[in-house]
Amino acid sequence: VQLVESGGGLVQAGESLTLSCAASGSIFSINAMGWYRQAPGKERESVAAITSRGSTNYADSVKGRFTISRDNAKNTVYLQMNSLKPEDTAVYYCNAMVWTTGLINSWGQGTQVTVSS
């Protein structure tokens, strides 16, 4: 199973970005999917998560600005990020609980998001 992220980049404060993460491989189904981020010198933290039925939760720091969604037919999860702030600068990682021959906790390679002030 592979998770491949895309959509990171350099933006100015107040602008928007959309991250995508597509899962591929021998996949039977995917349970929860989510996004994490890790800023320099800080621990990795959960940003947003979505269940297979579409229930979502968000970190307090991104509520009202970020929206997570998924396309189950494409095994893809998205993160729409609006009103970006310099403190959102981090490497963003996709995560998915994937059923293959067993349940696997899969991670993407990460995509850099940099927000300038």
Backbone as CSV, one residue per row, in Angstrom:
resi,resn,N_x,N_y,N_z,CA_x,CA_y,CA_z,C_x,C_y,C_z
1,VAL,0.856,-1.190,0.000,0.000,0.000,0.000,0.893,1.243,0.000
2,GLN,0.569,2.188,-0.880,1.295,3.455,-0.949,0.328,4.605,-0.805
3,LEU,0.753,5.622,-0.057,0.017,6.876,0.031,0.883,7.944,-0.597
4,VAL,0.347,8.657,-1.584,1.104,9.684,-2.278,0.391,11.015,-2.136
5,GLU,1.083,11.966,-1.501,0.520,13.297,-1.276,0.934,14.244,-2.394
6,SER,0.127,15.256,-2.596,0.444,16.323,-3.530,-0.261,17.591,-3.092
7,GLY,0.195,18.728,-3.627,-0.500,19.985,-3.392,0.188,20.948,-2.456
8,GLY,1.293,20.549,-1.853,1.997,21.474,-0.980,2.654,22.584,-1.774
9,GLY,3.184,23.568,-1.044,3.865,24.666,-1.714,4.075,25.847,-0.803
10,LEU,4.449,26.960,-1.421,4.712,28.209,-0.712,3.599,29.200,-1.034
11,VAL,2.945,29.700,0.009,1.888,30.692,-0.166,2.075,31.810,0.844
12,GLN,1.335,32.888,0.642,1.347,33.990,1.594,0.221,33.814,2.601
13,ALA,0.390,34.437,3.736,-0.647,34.383,4.763,-1.982,34.852,4.188
14,GLY,-3.034,34.113,4.548,-4.364,34.437,4.071,-4.780,33.686,2.815
15,GLU,-3.824,33.079,2.157,-4.132,32.333,0.937,-4.568,30.900,1.269
16,SER,-4.857,30.148,0.204,-5.390,28.792,0.361,-4.538,27.774,-0.379
17,LEU,-4.602,26.538,0.084,-3.987,25.392,-0.585,-4.884,24.190,-0.380
18,THR,-4.831,23.279,-1.332,-5.525,22.007,-1.177,-4.531,20.869,-1.323
19,LEU,-4.475,20.030,-0.305,-3.635,18.840,-0.345,-4.468,17.633,-0.752
20,SER,-3.843,16.731,-1.493,-4.489,15.479,-1.884,-3.603,14.314,-1.490
21,CYS,-4.222,13.186,-1.208,-3.471,11.977,-0.867,-4.219,10.791,-1.442
22,ALA,-3.560,10.080,-2.349,-4.171,8.929,-3.000,-3.508,7.645,-2.520
23,ALA,-4.330,6.694,-2.128,-3.838,5.382,-1.704,-3.922,4.419,-2.876
24,SER,-2.884,3.592,-3.011,-2.869,2.611,-4.094,-2.256,1.309,-3.586
25,GLY,-2.475,0.261,-4.340,-1.973,-1.047,-3.948,-3.121,-2.024,-3.778
26,SER,-2.824,-3.085,-3.047,-3.826,-4.118,-2.821,-4.711,-3.714,-1.646
27,ILE,-5.764,-2.968,-1.938,-6.625,-2.380,-0.910,-7.996,-3.030,-0.947
28,PHE,-8.408,-3.533,0.210,-9.774,-4.049,0.322,-10.720,-2.914,0.713
29,SER,-10.336,-2.164,1.724,-11.110,-0.996,2.128,-10.227,-0.114,3.005
30,ILE,-10.688,1.110,3.234,-9.944,2.052,4.074,-10.863,2.552,5.173
31,ASN,-10.417,2.447,6.399,-11.184,2.985,7.521,-10.925,4.489,7.617
32,ALA,-10.440,4.939,8.733,-10.191,6.362,8.914,-9.013,6.830,8.067
33,MET,-9.103,8.067,7.621,-8.005,8.742,6.926,-7.787,10.081,7.616
34,GLY,-6.568,10.570,7.541,-6.323,11.826,8.226,-5.069,12.516,7.751
35,TRP,-4.913,13.718,8.270,-3.732,14.527,7.997,-3.060,14.896,9.311
36,TYR,-1.755,14.801,9.302,-0.918,15.215,10.424,0.083,16.239,9.899
37,ARG,0.703,16.947,10.810,1.759,17.877,10.397,2.862,17.909,11.447
38,GLN,4.033,18.244,10.975,5.173,18.358,11.870,5.992,19.572,11.471
39,ALA,6.060,20.517,12.388,6.865,21.720,12.178,8.267,21.474,12.732
40,PRO,9.252,22.232,12.265,10.627,22.043,12.743,10.717,22.160,14.260
41,GLY,11.342,21.174,14.875,11.524,21.204,16.311,10.304,20.841,17.125
42,LYS,9.240,20.451,16.455,8.004,20.094,17.162,7.601,18.661,16.860
43,GLU,6.727,18.123,17.702,6.229,16.770,17.483,5.152,16.768,16.396
44,ARG,4.989,15.605,15.781,3.918,15.459,14.800,2.572,15.563,15.520
45,GLU,1.647,16.313,14.924,0.338,16.492,15.530,-0.760,16.199,14.525
46,SER,-1.897,15.767,15.053,-3.053,15.503,14.211,-3.693,16.829,13.804
47,VAL,-4.043,16.936,12.544,-4.694,18.136,12.021,-6.194,17.885,11.802
48,ALA,-6.498,16.792,11.111,-7.890,16.487,10.792,-8.011,15.013,10.468
49,ALA,-9.195,14.465,10.697,-9.437,13.060,10.397,-10.860,12.889,9.896
50,ILE,-11.059,11.826,9.128,-12.387,11.545,8.580,-12.593,10.041,8.549
51,THR,-13.761,9.596,9.000,-14.063,8.175,8.980,-14.557,7.762,7.598
52,SER,-14.740,6.466,7.422,-15.224,5.966,6.138,-16.646,6.448,5.858
53,ARG,-17.376,6.815,6.912,-18.737,7.312,6.733,-18.800,8.828,6.620
54,GLY,-17.651,9.477,6.766,-17.624,10.920,6.567,-17.648,11.768,7.819
55,SER,-17.604,11.149,8.983,-17.517,11.942,10.209,-16.120,12.538,10.319
56,THR,-16.068,13.783,10.758,-14.789,14.493,10.782,-14.478,15.046,12.163
57,ASN,-13.214,15.272,12.410,-12.799,16.058,13.574,-11.527,16.804,13.228
58,TYR,-11.320,17.910,13.944,-10.235,18.823,13.621,-9.495,19.254,14.882
59,ALA,-8.240,19.594,14.694,-7.502,20.245,15.768,-8.106,21.628,15.983
60,ASP,-8.097,22.080,17.222,-8.683,23.387,17.534,-8.018,24.488,16.714
61,SER,-6.749,24.348,16.427,-6.005,25.402,15.741,-6.418,25.579,14.282
62,VAL,-7.132,24.608,13.714,-7.515,24.704,12.302,-9.023,24.719,12.093
63,LYS,-9.779,24.576,13.150,-11.245,24.572,13.015,-11.727,25.857,12.375
64,GLY,-12.633,25.705,11.405,-13.176,26.860,10.706,-12.321,27.307,9.532
65,ARG,-11.101,26.796,9.423,-10.218,27.185,8.305,-9.921,26.011,7.374
66,PHE,-9.793,24.813,7.932,-9.455,23.625,7.147,-10.681,22.732,7.011
67,THR,-10.769,22.045,5.876,-11.842,21.088,5.641,-11.257,19.806,5.070
68,ILE,-11.554,18.699,5.728,-11.111,17.399,5.235,-12.267,16.718,4.523
69,SER,-11.971,16.030,3.439,-12.988,15.281,2.699,-12.316,14.074,2.063
70,ARG,-13.135,13.153,1.573,-12.571,11.971,0.937,-13.461,11.499,-0.196
71,ASP,-12.839,10.816,-1.134,-13.545,10.185,-2.242,-13.243,8.695,-2.128
72,ASN,-14.181,7.942,-1.592,-13.929,6.521,-1.350,-13.702,5.745,-2.642
73,ALA,-14.335,6.160,-3.712,-14.169,5.463,-4.996,-12.741,5.608,-5.517
74,LYS,-12.089,6.708,-5.143,-10.727,6.967,-5.601,-9.685,6.705,-4.526
75,ASN,-10.128,6.261,-3.351,-9.210,6.037,-2.228,-8.352,7.275,-1.966
76,THR,-8.994,8.418,-1.987,-8.285,9.694,-1.885,-8.885,10.551,-0.776
77,VAL,-8.002,11.226,-0.059,-8.423,12.170,0.975,-7.845,13.537,0.623
78,TYR,-8.606,14.575,0.961,-8.229,15.947,0.636,-8.188,16.788,1.910
79,LEU,-7.405,17.845,1.858,-7.399,18.826,2.937,-7.413,20.209,2.294
80,GLN,-8.562,20.866,2.378,-8.691,22.235,1.901,-8.271,23.157,3.033
81,MET,-7.256,23.969,2.787,-6.721,24.856,3.819,-6.930,26.298,3.395
82,ASN,-7.747,27.011,4.139,-8.030,28.415,3.856,-7.449,29.299,4.956
83,SER,-7.334,30.565,4.643,-6.839,31.552,5.626,-5.574,31.055,6.312
84,LEU,-4.631,30.629,5.511,-3.407,30.044,6.064,-2.613,31.075,6.848
85,LYS,-1.965,30.590,7.902,-1.154,31.419,8.785,0.288,30.912,8.781
86,PRO,1.230,31.772,9.118,2.633,31.310,9.177,2.803,30.106,10.109
87,GLU,2.011,30.036,11.170,2.128,28.903,12.100,1.602,27.596,11.529
88,ASP,1.003,27.640,10.335,0.592,26.406,9.657,1.761,25.786,8.876
89,THR,2.880,26.481,8.822,4.045,25.964,8.116,4.516,24.663,8.752
90,ALA,4.615,23.622,7.929,5.000,22.298,8.422,5.074,21.335,7.249
91,VAL,5.582,20.148,7.528,5.435,19.040,6.586,4.127,18.338,6.943
92,TYR,3.277,18.176,5.967,1.971,17.547,6.162,2.016,16.100,5.678
93,TYR,1.546,15.208,6.539,1.570,13.774,6.242,0.139,13.235,6.180
94,CYS,-0.072,12.391,5.214,-1.340,11.685,5.086,-1.241,10.360,5.842
95,ASN,-2.352,9.955,6.444,-2.407,8.697,7.176,-3.700,7.975,6.842
96,ALA,-3.618,6.652,6.760,-4.828,5.873,6.480,-4.729,4.501,7.128
97,MET,-5.845,4.057,7.665,-5.942,2.695,8.194,-6.527,1.834,7.084
98,VAL,-5.676,1.005,6.498,-6.021,0.296,5.264,-6.155,-1.201,5.522
99,TRP,-7.268,-1.763,5.048,-7.442,-3.219,5.093,-6.862,-3.819,3.807
100,THR,-5.817,-4.623,3.984,-5.305,-5.413,2.875,-5.408,-6.874,3.316
101,THR,-4.314,-7.510,3.541,-4.354,-8.858,4.125,-4.595,-8.755,5.624
102,GLY,-4.432,-7.590,6.157,-4.689,-7.250,7.545,-4.898,-5.749,7.611
103,LEU,-5.004,-5.215,8.816,-5.192,-3.768,8.960,-3.823,-3.107,9.086
104,ILE,-3.525,-2.193,8.191,-2.215,-1.544,8.145,-2.372,-0.054,8.382
105,ASN,-1.511,0.490,9.235,-1.467,1.927,9.465,-0.444,2.509,8.487
106,SER,-0.916,3.144,7.432,-0.056,3.605,6.353,0.171,5.116,6.415
107,TRP,1.377,5.531,6.016,1.751,6.940,6.000,2.281,7.346,4.633
108,GLY,1.995,8.576,4.253,2.599,9.148,3.066,3.988,9.679,3.377
109,GLN,4.643,10.175,2.348,6.028,10.634,2.488,6.106,12.065,2.999
110,GLY,4.996,12.777,2.969,4.964,14.152,3.452,5.077,15.163,2.328
111,THR,4.425,16.293,2.523,4.503,17.388,1.566,4.669,18.691,2.353
112,GLN,5.566,19.528,1.887,5.900,20.759,2.613,4.880,21.854,2.314
113,VAL,4.402,22.472,3.357,3.558,23.665,3.240,4.276,24.790,3.973
114,THR,4.530,25.879,3.253,5.205,27.033,3.832,4.335,28.258,3.635
115,VAL,4.041,28.944,4.732,3.201,30.136,4.687,4.054,31.317,5.123
116,SER,4.217,32.271,4.228,5.018,33.449,4.539,4.123,34.567,5.056
117,SER,4.690,35.391,5.901,3.911,36.491,6.502,4.001,37.752,5.663
